[in-house]
Amino acid sequence: MRPLNYAMLKYFTTAGEACVDDVMTALKGDYSSFSAFKRDKMQEALMTEKNGLIAESRVDLDSNGDLRVFYSATPEQRDTINSYIQ
């Protein structure tokens, strides 16, 4: 099994656009027991990981009025992720 941060990046090679909640839903089955599988920690990781591998695509408010940041990967970014993470 890959490290959680790698799995998060790898997710963006198939997802068009996603926020932290989408990523958590997708990875819950394999990673929910990890200590870093918490919304705030994963949001921080996405913000850190975006250094060229994923990009912020938009922001909005969820039904509770909380800010949601969405990320996506361009084809070149997907290729880069896939070249480093199998």
DSSP file (Angstrom, degrees, kcal/mol; ACC not computed):
  #  RESIDUE AA STRUCTURE BP1 BP2  ACC     N-H-->O    O-->H-N    N-H-->O    O-->H-N    TCO  KAPPA ALPHA  PHI   PSI    X-CA   Y-CA   Z-CA
    1    1 A M              0   0    0      0, 0.0     3,-0.1     0, 0.0     6,-0.0   0.000 360.0 360.0 360.0 137.3    0.0    0.0    0.0
    2    2 A R        -     0   0    0      1,-0.1    83,-0.0     2,-0.1     5,-0.0  -0.363 360.0 -88.6 -75.6 158.4    1.3    3.5   -0.9
    3    3 A P     >  -     0   0    0      0, 0.0     4,-2.3     0, 0.0     3,-0.3  -0.315  42.3-110.1 -59.9 152.8    1.8    6.2    1.7
    4    4 A L  H  > S+     0   0    0      1,-0.2     4,-2.5     2,-0.2     5,-0.2   0.893 117.3  52.9 -56.1 -45.6   -1.4    8.3    2.2
    5    5 A N  H  > S+     0   0    0      1,-0.2     4,-2.0     2,-0.2    -1,-0.2   0.883 110.1  49.1 -61.1 -37.0    0.1   11.5    0.6
    6    6 A Y  H  > S+     0   0    0     -3,-0.3     4,-3.0     2,-0.2    -1,-0.2   0.914 110.4  50.6 -66.1 -42.5    1.0    9.4   -2.5
    7    7 A A  H  X S+     0   0    0     -4,-2.3     4,-1.9     1,-0.2    -2,-0.2   0.878 108.3  53.4 -62.9 -37.3   -2.5    7.9   -2.7
    8    8 A M  H  X S+     0   0    0     -4,-2.5     4,-0.9    -5,-0.2    -1,-0.2   0.939 112.5  43.1 -63.3 -46.7   -3.9   11.4   -2.5
    9    9 A L  H >< S+     0   0    0     -4,-2.0     3,-1.0     1,-0.2     4,-0.3   0.926 111.4  54.3 -63.6 -44.5   -1.8   12.6   -5.4
   10   10 A K  H >< S+     0   0    0     -4,-3.0     3,-1.8     1,-0.3     4,-0.4   0.850  98.9  64.2 -59.8 -34.4   -2.5    9.4   -7.4
   11   11 A Y  H >X S+     0   0    0     -4,-1.9     4,-1.9     1,-0.3     3,-1.6   0.866  95.2  59.5 -55.4 -37.8   -6.2   10.1   -6.9
   12   12 A F  T << S+     0   0    0     -3,-1.0    61,-0.4    -4,-0.9    -1,-0.3   0.554  89.1  71.6 -73.7  -6.1   -5.9   13.3   -9.0
   13   13 A T  T <4 S+     0   0    0     -3,-1.8    -1,-0.3    -4,-0.3    -2,-0.2   0.663 115.1  23.6 -79.2 -15.3   -4.6   11.3  -12.0
   14   14 A T  T <4 S+     0   0    0     -3,-1.6     2,-0.3    -4,-0.4    -2,-0.2   0.589 108.1  83.0-120.0 -21.4   -8.2    9.9  -12.4
   15   15 A A     <  -     0   0    0     -4,-1.9    58,-0.4     1,-0.2     3,-0.2  -0.675  63.8-150.4 -86.7 138.9  -10.4   12.6  -10.8
   16   16 A G  S    S-     0   0    0     -2,-0.3    57,-0.4     1,-0.3     2,-0.3   0.959  78.6 -16.5 -69.2 -50.9  -11.3   15.6  -12.8
   17   17 A E  S    S+     0   0    0     55,-0.1    -1,-0.3     2,-0.0     2,-0.3  -0.977  72.9 173.2-155.1 142.5  -11.5   17.9   -9.8
   18   18 A A  E     -A   71   0A   0     53,-2.4    53,-2.8    -2,-0.3     2,-0.2  -0.998  21.5-145.9-156.4 150.6  -11.9   17.2   -6.1
   19   19 A C  E  >  -A   70   0A   0     -2,-0.3     4,-2.1    51,-0.2     3,-0.5  -0.584  48.6 -90.7-104.6 175.5  -11.9   18.8   -2.7
   20   20 A V  H  > S+     0   0    0     49,-0.5     4,-2.6     1,-0.2     5,-0.2   0.858 126.8  56.1 -58.0 -36.6  -10.6   17.2    0.5
   21   21 A D  H  > S+     0   0    0      2,-0.2     4,-2.2     1,-0.2    -1,-0.2   0.888 106.9  49.6 -64.5 -38.0  -14.0   15.6    1.2
   22   22 A D  H  > S+     0   0    0     -3,-0.5     4,-2.3     2,-0.2    -1,-0.2   0.921 111.6  48.7 -63.8 -43.9  -14.0   13.9   -2.2
   23   23 A V  H  X S+     0   0    0     -4,-2.1     4,-2.1     1,-0.2    -2,-0.2   0.916 110.9  50.3 -62.9 -43.6  -10.5   12.6   -1.6
   24   24 A M  H  X S+     0   0    0     -4,-2.6     4,-1.3     1,-0.2    -1,-0.2   0.906 110.1  49.9 -62.8 -41.5  -11.4   11.3    1.8
   25   25 A T  H  < S+     0   0    0     -4,-2.2     4,-0.4     1,-0.2     3,-0.3   0.920 112.5  47.5 -62.0 -43.2  -14.5    9.5    0.5
   26   26 A A  H  < S+     0   0    0     -4,-2.3     3,-0.2     1,-0.2    -1,-0.2   0.846 120.8  35.9 -67.7 -34.2  -12.4    7.9   -2.3
   27   27 A L  H >X S+     0   0    0     -4,-2.1     4,-2.5    -5,-0.2     3,-0.8   0.479  87.2 100.0 -99.9  -3.6   -9.6    6.7    0.0
   28   28 A K  H 3X S+     0   0    0     -4,-1.3     4,-1.8    -3,-0.3     5,-0.2   0.860  76.0  58.4 -52.9 -43.8  -11.7    5.9    3.1
   29   29 A G  H 34 S+     0   0    0     -4,-0.4    -1,-0.2    -3,-0.2    -2,-0.1   0.851 120.1  25.5 -58.5 -38.0  -11.7    2.1    2.5
   30   30 A D  H <4 S+     0   0    0     -3,-0.8    -1,-0.2    -4,-0.2    -2,-0.2   0.708 132.3  31.4 -98.9 -23.3   -8.0    1.7    2.5
   31   31 A Y  H >< S+     0   0    0     -4,-2.5     3,-2.1    -7,-0.2     6,-0.2   0.430  77.7 103.6-121.8   0.6   -6.7    4.6    4.6
   32   32 A S  T 3< S+     0   0    0     -4,-1.8    -1,-0.1    -5,-0.3    -3,-0.1   0.726  82.7  57.6 -62.7 -19.9   -9.3    5.5    7.3
   33   33 A S  T 3  S+     0   0    0     -5,-0.2    -1,-0.3    -3,-0.1     2,-0.1   0.573  82.6 106.1 -85.7  -7.9   -7.2    3.8   10.0
   34   34 A F  S X  S-     0   0    0     -3,-2.1     3,-1.6     1,-0.1    -3,-0.0  -0.464  75.0-131.4 -71.3 141.4   -4.2    6.0    9.3
   35   35 A S  T 3  S+     0   0    0      1,-0.3    -1,-0.1    -2,-0.1    -3,-0.0   0.802 107.6  55.2 -64.2 -28.3   -3.5    8.7   11.9
   36   36 A A  T 3  S+     0   0    0      1,-0.2     2,-2.3    -5,-0.1    -1,-0.3   0.454  76.6 104.5 -83.9  -0.2   -3.2   11.3    9.2
   37   37 A F    <   +     0   0    0     -3,-1.6     2,-0.4    -6,-0.2    -1,-0.2  -0.439  52.2 117.7 -82.5  67.6   -6.6   10.5    7.8
   38   38 A K  S  > S-     0   0    0     -2,-2.3     4,-2.9     1,-0.1     5,-0.3  -0.980  73.4-120.1-132.8 144.2   -8.2   13.6    9.3
   39   39 A R  H  > S+     0   0    0     -2,-0.4     4,-2.6     1,-0.2     5,-0.2   0.895 111.3  46.5 -53.7 -48.4   -9.8   16.4    7.3
   40   40 A D  H  > S+     0   0    0      1,-0.2     4,-2.1     2,-0.2    -1,-0.2   0.896 114.8  46.6 -65.5 -39.4   -7.5   19.1    8.6
   41   41 A K  H  > S+     0   0    0      2,-0.2     4,-2.0     1,-0.2    -1,-0.2   0.890 114.5  47.1 -68.6 -39.0   -4.4   17.1    8.1
   42   42 A M  H  X S+     0   0    0     -4,-2.9     4,-2.4     2,-0.2    -2,-0.2   0.874 110.6  52.0 -72.0 -35.8   -5.4   16.0    4.6
   43   43 A Q  H  X S+     0   0    0     -4,-2.6     4,-2.2    -5,-0.3    -2,-0.2   0.924 110.4  49.2 -63.5 -43.0   -6.4   19.6    3.6
   44   44 A E  H  X S+     0   0    0     -4,-2.1     4,-1.9    -5,-0.2    -2,-0.2   0.902 110.2  51.1 -62.1 -40.5   -3.0   20.8    4.8
   45   45 A A  H  X S+     0   0    0     -4,-2.0     4,-3.5     2,-0.2    -1,-0.2   0.905 109.0  50.6 -64.2 -41.3   -1.3   18.0    2.7
   46   46 A L  H  X S+     0   0    0     -4,-2.4     4,-1.2     1,-0.2    -1,-0.2   0.904 110.2  49.7 -63.4 -40.4   -3.3   19.0   -0.4
   47   47 A M  H  < S+     0   0    0     -4,-2.2    -1,-0.2     1,-0.2    -2,-0.2   0.868 117.1  41.6 -65.7 -35.4   -2.2   22.6    0.1
   48   48 A T  H >< S+     0   0    0     -4,-1.9     3,-1.2     1,-0.2    -2,-0.2   0.891 111.8  54.2 -76.7 -42.4    1.4   21.5    0.5
   49   49 A E  H 3X S+     0   0    0     -4,-3.5     4,-0.8     1,-0.3     5,-0.3   0.699  86.7  82.2 -67.2 -19.5    1.3   18.9   -2.3
   50   50 A K  T 3<  +     0   0    0     -4,-1.2     2,-4.2    -5,-0.2    -1,-0.3   0.476  52.4 123.5 -70.3   3.3    0.1   21.4   -4.8
   51   51 A N  T <4 S-     0   0    0     -3,-1.2    -1,-0.2     1,-0.2     4,-0.1  -0.243 106.8 -43.7 -65.2  65.5    3.6   22.6   -5.4
   52   52 A G  T  4 S+     0   0    0     -2,-4.2    -1,-0.2     2,-0.6    -2,-0.1   0.229 132.8  81.8  98.7 -13.4    3.4   21.9   -9.1
   53   53 A L  S  < S+     0   0    0     -4,-0.8     2,-0.3     1,-0.3    -3,-0.2   0.786 104.1  10.7 -96.9 -30.6    1.7   18.5   -8.9
   54   54 A I  S    S-     0   0    0     -5,-0.3    -2,-0.6    -8,-0.1     2,-0.4  -0.952  73.3-145.0-138.2 159.9   -1.9   19.6   -8.5
   55   55 A A  E     -B   72   0A   0     17,-3.0    17,-2.3    -2,-0.3     2,-0.3  -0.958  24.1-107.2-129.4 145.7   -3.4   23.1   -8.8
   56   56 A E  E     +B   71   0A   0     -2,-0.4    15,-0.3    15,-0.2     3,-0.1  -0.553  36.2 179.5 -66.5 127.5   -6.2   24.9   -7.0
   57   57 A S  E     -     0   0A   0     13,-2.8     2,-0.3     1,-0.4    14,-0.2   0.749  54.3 -29.4-106.5 -30.2   -9.1   25.0   -9.5
   58   58 A R  E     -B   70   0A   0     12,-1.1    12,-3.1     2,-0.0    -1,-0.4  -0.974  48.5-135.5-172.9 169.0  -11.8   26.8   -7.6
   59   59 A V  E     +B   69   0A   0     -2,-0.3     2,-0.3    10,-0.2    10,-0.2  -0.968  26.7 153.9-133.6 152.1  -13.3   27.5   -4.2
   60   60 A D  E     -B   68   0A   0      8,-2.0     8,-3.3    -2,-0.3     2,-0.4  -0.911  41.1 -93.9-156.8-174.1  -16.9   27.6   -3.0
   61   61 A L  E     -B   67   0A   0     -2,-0.3     6,-0.2     6,-0.2    -2,-0.0  -0.920  32.0-136.9-112.4 138.0  -18.9   27.1    0.2
   62   62 A D    >   -     0   0    0      4,-2.8     3,-2.0    -2,-0.4     6,-0.0  -0.157  43.7 -82.5 -80.1-175.5  -20.5   23.8    1.2
   63   63 A S  T 3  S+     0   0    0      1,-0.3    -1,-0.1     2,-0.1    -2,-0.0   0.689 132.1  52.8 -65.5 -17.9  -24.0   23.5    2.6
   64   64 A N  T 3  S-     0   0    0      2,-0.1    -1,-0.3     3,-0.0     3,-0.1   0.410 120.7-107.1 -94.3   0.9  -22.7   24.5    6.1
   65   65 A G  S <  S+     0   0    0     -3,-2.0     2,-0.3     1,-0.3    -2,-0.1   0.595  73.2 142.2  83.6  11.3  -21.1   27.7    4.8
   66   66 A D        -     0   0    0      1,-0.1    -4,-2.8    -5,-0.0    -1,-0.3  -0.654  57.4-105.5 -87.0 142.9  -17.6   26.2    5.1
   67   67 A L  E     - B   0  61A   0     -2,-0.3     2,-0.4    -6,-0.2    -6,-0.2  -0.435  32.7-163.6 -67.4 133.6  -15.0   27.0    2.5
   68   68 A R  E     - B   0  60A   0     -8,-3.3    -8,-2.0    -2,-0.2     2,-0.5  -0.986   3.2-158.2-119.4 130.1  -14.1   24.2    0.1
   69   69 A V  E     - B   0  59A   0     -2,-0.4   -49,-0.5   -10,-0.2     2,-0.3  -0.930  10.1-155.6-107.4 127.3  -11.0   24.3   -2.0
   70   70 A F  E     -AB  19  58A   0    -12,-3.1   -13,-2.8    -2,-0.5   -12,-1.1  -0.798   8.6-168.0-103.9 145.7  -11.0   22.2   -5.2
   71   71 A Y  E     +AB  18  56A   0    -53,-2.8   -53,-2.4    -2,-0.3     2,-0.3  -0.891   6.9 176.8-127.7 157.1   -7.9   20.9   -6.9
   72   72 A S  E     - B   0  55A   0    -17,-2.3   -17,-3.0    -2,-0.3     2,-0.4  -0.955  22.0-128.4-151.2 168.7   -7.2   19.3  -10.2
   73   73 A A        -     0   0    0    -57,-0.4   -19,-0.1   -58,-0.4   -20,-0.1  -0.984  17.7-135.5-125.1 133.8   -4.2   18.0  -12.3
   74   74 A T     >  -     0   0    0     -2,-0.4     4,-2.8     1,-0.1     5,-0.2  -0.314  37.9 -98.5 -73.9 166.9   -3.4   18.9  -15.9
   75   75 A P  H  > S+     0   0    0      0, 0.0     4,-2.3     0, 0.0     5,-0.1   0.895 127.2  50.2 -55.0 -40.0   -2.4   16.1  -18.2
   76   76 A E  H  > S+     0   0    0      2,-0.2     4,-2.2     1,-0.2     5,-0.1   0.908 110.6  48.9 -65.5 -41.2    1.2   17.1  -17.7
   77   77 A Q  H  > S+     0   0    0      2,-0.2     4,-2.8     1,-0.2    -1,-0.2   0.902 110.4  51.4 -64.6 -40.7    0.8   17.0  -13.9
   78   78 A R  H  X S+     0   0    0     -4,-2.8     4,-3.0     1,-0.2    -2,-0.2   0.921 109.1  50.7 -60.9 -43.6   -0.9   13.6  -14.2
   79   79 A D  H  X S+     0   0    0     -4,-2.3     4,-1.8    -5,-0.2    -2,-0.2   0.909 111.1  48.7 -60.5 -42.0    2.0   12.3  -16.3
   80   80 A T  H  X S+     0   0    0     -4,-2.2     4,-1.3     2,-0.2    -2,-0.2   0.939 112.6  47.1 -63.6 -47.8    4.5   13.6  -13.7
   81   81 A I  H >X S+     0   0    0     -4,-2.8     4,-2.8     1,-0.2     3,-0.7   0.941 113.1  49.2 -58.2 -48.0    2.6   12.0  -10.8
   82   82 A N  H 3< S+     0   0    0     -4,-3.0    -1,-0.2     1,-0.2    -2,-0.2   0.797 106.6  56.4 -65.3 -28.3    2.3    8.7  -12.7
   83   83 A S  H 3< S+     0   0    0     -4,-1.8    -1,-0.2    -5,-0.2    -2,-0.2   0.794 118.0  33.3 -73.7 -25.9    6.0    8.7  -13.5
   84   84 A Y  H << S+     0   0    0     -4,-1.3     2,-0.5    -3,-0.7    -2,-0.2   0.755 120.4  47.7 -97.5 -29.5    6.9    8.9   -9.8
   85   85 A I     <        0   0    0     -4,-2.8    -1,-0.2    -5,-0.2   -83,-0.0  -0.949 360.0 360.0-121.0 114.7    4.1    6.9   -8.2
   86   86 A Q              0   0    0     -2,-0.5    -1,-0.1    -3,-0.1    -4,-0.1   0.441 360.0 360.0 -87.3 360.0    3.2    3.6   -9.7
